[in-house]
Amino acid sequence: MKGLGEFFDRRRDVEIVIFAGKGGLGKTTSSSSLAYYMATVKNKKTLLFSTDPQASLSDIFERDFFGKGVTEIIPNLYVVEIDADRRVAEYQNEVKQKIKDMYGLDEVPAEIEEYIDSTSAEPAMYESATYDAMAELVAQKNFDIYIFDMPPFGHGVRMVAMADILSKWIEKITEAREKVVEYDEVAATLKGGGQASEDMVMKELLDIRNKIKNFTDLITDRKRTAFFMVLIPESMAIVDTERALKMFNDLGIEMSGLVVNQIYPVELLQNPNLSEFLRNRILMQQQYLKVIKEKFGDYIVAAVPMFTREPKGLEMIKIASEDLIHSKIKF
């Protein structure tokens, strides 16, 4: 366990890094710390992307990025925090405009517009909008490395699974459209006309499918994408990590490693004036650290201490980055 620096020295071909785990365990701190390291030490043009509906990156960098597009913080380090609700609304407007353009309409029929507007209430719409934003940014190829701070674990798994769901859904619709095009061509020939004009709907579906497929292929490519889980030495975090590893395996995604976060320095136990509360917390953590090592020993890539103050602002992110990259804690 030598820290993430050793991991990325071995895996120089990684283009996408994804941090997953439950809320409050340190995903945002970990992703921000790695992004800082990649931008400042490795000199890579780095995009840090928050997929969390909460403005977590704005909070940790102490600046307002939410819904404001890609923003440069320091040389080589860029941040984007999407407003998923606004993106869903933009989706709906785009769909309406495409319907008008494709069929030469001045207005979208009321019943169709009502249906489109109702999609914002669909449970998977947030994940779809977020996934599309991720795929779009990666497809533009403007950065050397992309680091994604996933939403709390349940949403994160659904979002990763969304890739396969969306791809299969569009595949079925595309097959149906292909049949329609065949019938249109036959009808045009029987009527003595020329070949049917290009199917704009079909083209749109193929473009979406290709974008999703390319991104899905990338995030399931073990050489180009690294997935990390963040956990803390507590019972529920251990249980959730076991569950997460199974879920990701079921999705065909290999976990690259585990970051064990918020560890109290065991040296504090030597202090005779240590409070009983803190002593018990440290002893409890030491027991859970043994369990973590037994269950996930091969996955552990970094152990990060509990900081004396909240890791916010560039100064603290730099300190957190050094602990994540070099991982001096042993257990």
C-alpha positions as CSV (number, residue, x, y, z in Angstrom):
1,M,0.0,0.0,0.0
2,K,2.0,2.9,-1.3
3,G,-0.7,5.3,-2.3
4,L,-2.3,6.3,-5.5
5,G,0.9,7.8,-6.8
6,E,2.4,4.3,-7.2
7,F,-0.9,3.1,-8.8
8,F,-0.8,5.8,-11.5
9,D,3.0,5.3,-12.1
10,R,2.1,1.8,-13.1
11,R,-1.1,2.7,-15.0
12,R,0.0,5.6,-17.2
13,D,-2.7,4.8,-19.8
14,V,-5.7,5.6,-17.5
15,E,-7.9,8.3,-19.0
16,I,-10.9,8.2,-16.6
17,V,-11.0,7.8,-12.9
18,I,-14.2,7.3,-11.0
19,F,-14.6,7.5,-7.2
20,A,-17.7,5.7,-5.8
21,G,-19.0,5.0,-2.3
22,K,-21.6,6.2,0.2
23,G,-22.1,9.9,1.0
24,G,-19.9,11.5,3.6
25,L,-17.0,9.1,3.4
26,G,-14.6,11.3,1.4
27,K,-15.3,10.8,-2.3
28,T,-15.1,14.5,-3.1
29,T,-12.0,15.0,-1.1
30,S,-10.3,12.0,-2.8
31,S,-11.3,13.0,-6.3
32,S,-10.3,16.7,-5.7
33,S,-7.0,15.6,-4.2
34,L,-6.2,13.3,-7.2
35,A,-7.2,16.0,-9.6
36,Y,-4.9,18.5,-7.9
37,Y,-2.0,16.0,-8.1
38,M,-2.6,15.2,-11.8
39,A,-2.7,18.9,-12.7
40,T,0.2,20.2,-10.6
41,V,2.6,17.3,-10.3
42,K,1.9,15.2,-13.4
43,N,1.2,18.4,-15.5
44,K,-1.9,16.8,-17.1
45,K,-4.8,18.9,-18.3
46,T,-7.4,17.6,-15.8
47,L,-11.2,17.8,-15.7
48,L,-12.8,17.2,-12.3
49,F,-16.5,16.4,-12.8
50,S,-19.1,16.2,-10.0
51,T,-22.1,14.0,-10.7
52,D,-23.5,14.7,-7.2
53,P,-26.8,16.7,-7.1
54,Q,-25.3,18.5,-4.2
55,A,-22.8,21.2,-5.0
56,S,-19.9,19.3,-3.4
57,L,-17.0,20.7,-5.5
58,S,-18.2,24.2,-4.9
59,D,-18.1,23.4,-1.2
60,I,-14.6,21.9,-1.1
61,F,-13.0,24.5,-3.4
62,E,-15.0,27.3,-1.7
63,R,-16.1,28.7,-5.1
64,D,-19.4,28.6,-6.9
65,F,-19.2,26.2,-9.9
66,F,-22.7,24.9,-9.9
67,G,-24.3,25.0,-13.4
68,K,-21.7,27.4,-14.7
69,G,-19.9,25.0,-17.1
70,V,-16.2,24.1,-17.2
71,T,-14.2,26.4,-15.0
72,E,-10.4,26.7,-14.7
73,I,-9.3,26.9,-11.0
74,I,-5.5,26.8,-11.5
75,P,-3.4,26.0,-14.5
76,N,-4.3,22.5,-15.8
77,L,-7.1,22.0,-13.3
78,Y,-10.7,22.4,-14.5
79,V,-14.0,21.7,-12.7
80,V,-17.5,21.2,-13.9
81,E,-20.6,20.8,-11.7
82,I,-23.7,20.2,-13.8
83,D,-27.2,21.4,-12.9
84,A,-29.0,18.1,-13.7
85,D,-32.5,19.7,-13.5
86,R,-31.5,22.4,-16.0
87,R,-30.0,19.8,-18.3
88,V,-33.2,17.8,-18.2
89,A,-35.1,20.9,-19.2
90,E,-32.6,21.5,-22.0
91,Y,-33.1,17.9,-23.1
92,Q,-36.9,18.4,-23.3
93,N,-36.5,21.6,-25.4
94,E,-34.1,19.9,-27.7
95,V,-36.5,17.0,-28.3
96,K,-39.3,19.5,-29.0
97,Q,-37.2,21.4,-31.5
98,K,-36.1,18.3,-33.3
99,I,-39.7,17.1,-33.6
100,K,-40.6,20.5,-35.2
101,D,-37.5,20.4,-37.5
102,M,-38.0,16.8,-38.6
103,Y,-41.7,17.1,-39.4
104,G,-41.9,20.7,-40.4
105,L,-44.1,21.8,-37.6
106,D,-44.6,25.2,-36.1
107,E,-45.7,23.8,-32.8
108,V,-45.4,20.5,-31.1
109,P,-48.8,18.9,-30.7
110,A,-50.1,19.5,-27.2
111,E,-50.4,15.8,-26.2
112,I,-46.8,15.2,-27.3
113,E,-45.5,18.3,-25.5
114,E,-47.3,17.1,-22.3
115,Y,-45.7,13.7,-22.6
116,I,-42.2,15.2,-23.1
117,D,-42.7,17.6,-20.1
118,S,-43.8,14.7,-17.9
119,T,-40.4,12.8,-18.4
120,S,-38.7,15.1,-15.9
121,A,-40.5,13.1,-13.2
122,E,-39.0,9.8,-14.4
123,P,-36.7,8.2,-11.7
124,A,-33.9,7.5,-14.2
125,M,-34.0,11.0,-15.9
126,Y,-31.4,12.5,-13.6
127,E,-28.9,9.6,-14.2
128,S,-29.6,9.8,-17.9
129,A,-28.9,13.5,-18.0
130,T,-25.7,13.1,-15.9
131,Y,-24.5,10.2,-17.9
132,D,-25.0,12.1,-21.2
133,A,-23.1,15.1,-19.8
134,M,-20.2,12.8,-18.9
135,A,-20.2,11.1,-22.3
136,E,-20.4,14.4,-24.1
137,L,-17.4,15.9,-22.2
138,V,-15.2,12.8,-22.8
139,A,-16.2,12.7,-26.5
140,Q,-14.8,16.2,-27.0
141,K,-11.3,15.0,-26.0
142,N,-10.2,18.3,-24.6
143,F,-8.5,16.9,-21.5
144,D,-5.7,14.4,-20.7
145,I,-7.6,12.8,-17.8
146,Y,-11.2,12.9,-16.5
147,I,-11.9,12.4,-12.8
148,F,-15.6,11.8,-11.7
149,D,-16.9,12.3,-8.2
150,M,-19.9,10.0,-8.2
151,P,-23.1,10.7,-6.3
152,P,-23.9,8.6,-3.1
153,F,-23.5,4.9,-3.9
154,G,-27.0,3.8,-4.8
155,H,-27.3,6.6,-7.4
156,G,-23.8,5.9,-8.6
157,V,-24.5,2.3,-9.3
158,R,-27.7,3.1,-11.2
159,M,-25.8,5.7,-13.2
160,V,-23.1,3.2,-14.2
161,A,-25.8,0.7,-15.1
162,M,-27.6,3.4,-17.1
163,A,-25.0,3.0,-19.8
164,D,-26.0,-0.5,-20.6
165,I,-29.7,0.2,-20.2
166,L,-29.6,3.3,-22.5
167,S,-27.5,1.5,-25.1
168,K,-29.9,-1.5,-25.3
169,W,-33.0,0.8,-25.4
170,I,-31.6,2.8,-28.3
171,E,-30.6,-0.5,-30.0
172,K,-34.2,-1.7,-30.0
173,I,-35.5,1.7,-31.2
174,T,-32.9,1.7,-33.9
175,E,-34.0,-1.8,-35.1
176,A,-37.6,-0.6,-35.2
177,R,-36.6,2.5,-37.3
178,E,-34.6,0.3,-39.7
179,K,-37.8,-1.6,-40.4
180,V,-39.7,1.6,-41.0
181,V,-37.0,2.8,-43.4
182,E,-37.2,-0.5,-45.3
183,Y,-41.0,-0.2,-45.7
184,D,-40.7,3.4,-46.8
185,E,-38.1,2.5,-49.5
186,V,-40.3,-0.3,-50.7
187,A,-43.4,2.0,-50.8
188,A,-41.4,4.7,-52.7
189,T,-40.3,2.1,-55.3
190,L,-43.8,0.8,-55.8
191,K,-45.0,4.3,-56.3
192,G,-42.3,4.9,-59.0
193,G,-40.4,7.4,-56.8
194,G,-36.7,7.4,-56.0
195,Q,-35.0,6.2,-52.9
196,A,-36.5,7.6,-49.7
197,S,-34.8,10.6,-48.3
198,E,-32.4,10.2,-45.3
199,D,-34.2,9.3,-42.1
200,M,-33.4,12.1,-39.7
201,V,-34.8,10.2,-36.8
202,M,-32.6,7.2,-37.6
203,K,-29.5,9.4,-37.9
204,E,-30.2,11.0,-34.5
205,L,-30.6,7.6,-32.9
206,L,-27.4,6.3,-34.4
207,D,-25.5,9.4,-33.2
208,I,-26.8,8.8,-29.6
209,R,-26.1,5.1,-29.7
210,N,-22.5,5.7,-30.9
211,K,-21.8,8.3,-28.2
212,I,-23.2,6.0,-25.5
213,K,-21.4,2.9,-26.9
214,N,-18.0,4.7,-27.1
215,F,-18.3,6.0,-23.5
216,T,-19.6,2.6,-22.2
217,D,-16.7,0.9,-23.9
218,L,-14.3,3.3,-22.3
219,I,-15.6,3.1,-18.7
220,T,-15.5,-0.8,-18.9
221,D,-12.0,-0.8,-20.4
222,R,-9.8,-1.9,-17.5
223,K,-6.7,-0.3,-19.1
224,R,-8.2,3.1,-19.6
225,T,-10.6,3.5,-16.7
226,A,-9.9,3.2,-12.9
227,F,-12.7,2.7,-10.4
228,F,-12.0,3.4,-6.7
229,M,-14.3,2.9,-3.7
230,V,-13.9,5.1,-0.6
231,L,-14.7,3.7,2.8
232,I,-14.0,4.5,6.5
233,P,-13.2,2.0,9.3
234,E,-16.8,1.4,10.5
235,S,-19.1,-1.5,10.3
236,M,-21.7,-0.2,7.8
237,A,-19.1,1.1,5.4
238,I,-17.5,-2.4,5.3
239,V,-20.9,-4.0,4.6
240,D,-21.7,-1.4,1.9
241,T,-18.2,-2.0,0.3
242,E,-18.8,-5.8,0.1
243,R,-22.2,-5.1,-1.5
244,A,-20.6,-2.6,-3.9
245,L,-17.9,-4.9,-5.1
246,K,-20.5,-7.5,-6.0
247,M,-22.6,-5.0,-7.8
248,F,-19.7,-3.7,-9.9
249,N,-18.6,-7.2,-10.7
250,D,-22.2,-7.9,-11.9
251,L,-21.9,-4.9,-14.2
252,G,-18.6,-6.2,-15.6
253,I,-16.5,-3.5,-14.0
254,E,-13.3,-4.3,-12.1
255,M,-12.6,-2.3,-9.0
256,S,-9.1,-0.8,-9.2
257,G,-8.7,-0.2,-5.5
258,L,-10.0,1.0,-2.1
259,V,-9.2,4.2,-0.4
260,V,-9.6,3.9,3.4
261,N,-10.3,7.4,4.7
262,Q,-10.6,9.3,8.0
263,I,-8.2,7.2,10.1
264,Y,-7.3,8.5,13.5
265,P,-3.5,8.4,14.2
266,V,-2.8,5.3,16.4
267,E,0.1,7.2,18.0
268,L,-2.4,9.3,19.9
269,L,-3.0,6.2,22.2
270,Q,0.4,7.0,23.7
271,N,-0.9,10.3,25.1
272,P,-1.8,9.8,28.8
273,N,-4.1,12.9,28.6
274,L,-6.1,11.5,25.7
275,S,-9.9,11.7,26.3
276,E,-11.8,8.4,26.8
277,F,-14.0,9.2,23.9
278,L,-11.1,9.6,21.4
279,R,-9.3,6.6,22.9
280,N,-12.4,4.4,22.3
281,R,-12.8,5.7,18.7
282,I,-9.2,4.9,17.9
283,L,-9.4,1.4,19.4
284,M,-12.7,0.8,17.5
285,Q,-11.1,1.9,14.2
286,Q,-8.1,-0.4,14.8
287,Q,-10.5,-3.3,15.1
288,Y,-12.3,-2.4,11.9
289,L,-9.0,-1.8,10.0
290,K,-8.1,-5.4,10.7
291,V,-11.4,-6.5,9.2
292,I,-10.8,-4.3,6.2
293,K,-7.4,-5.7,5.7
294,E,-8.8,-9.3,6.0
295,K,-11.7,-8.7,3.6
296,F,-10.2,-6.3,1.1
297,G,-6.4,-6.5,1.5
298,D,-5.7,-6.9,-2.2
299,Y,-7.8,-3.9,-3.1
300,I,-6.4,-1.3,-0.6
301,V,-4.3,1.3,-2.4
302,A,-4.3,4.2,0.0
303,A,-5.0,5.0,3.7
304,V,-5.8,8.6,4.5
305,P,-5.8,10.2,8.0
306,M,-8.5,12.2,9.7
307,F,-7.4,15.8,9.2
308,T,-7.3,18.4,12.0
309,R,-9.7,20.6,10.1
310,E,-12.1,20.2,7.2
311,P,-10.3,19.7,3.9
312,K,-11.6,22.8,2.1
313,G,-9.7,25.3,0.0
314,L,-6.6,24.7,-2.2
315,E,-4.2,24.7,0.8
316,M,-6.0,21.8,2.5
317,I,-6.6,20.0,-0.8
318,K,-2.8,20.1,-1.4
319,I,-2.2,18.5,2.0
320,A,-5.0,15.8,1.4
321,S,-3.4,15.2,-2.0
322,E,0.0,14.3,-0.5
323,D,-1.7,11.9,1.9
324,L,-3.7,10.2,-0.8
325,I,-0.7,10.0,-3.2
326,H,2.0,8.8,-0.8
327,S,-0.2,7.1,1.9
328,K,2.1,7.0,4.9
329,I,-0.3,5.2,7.2
330,K,0.3,1.5,7.6
331,F,-2.1,-1.0,9.1
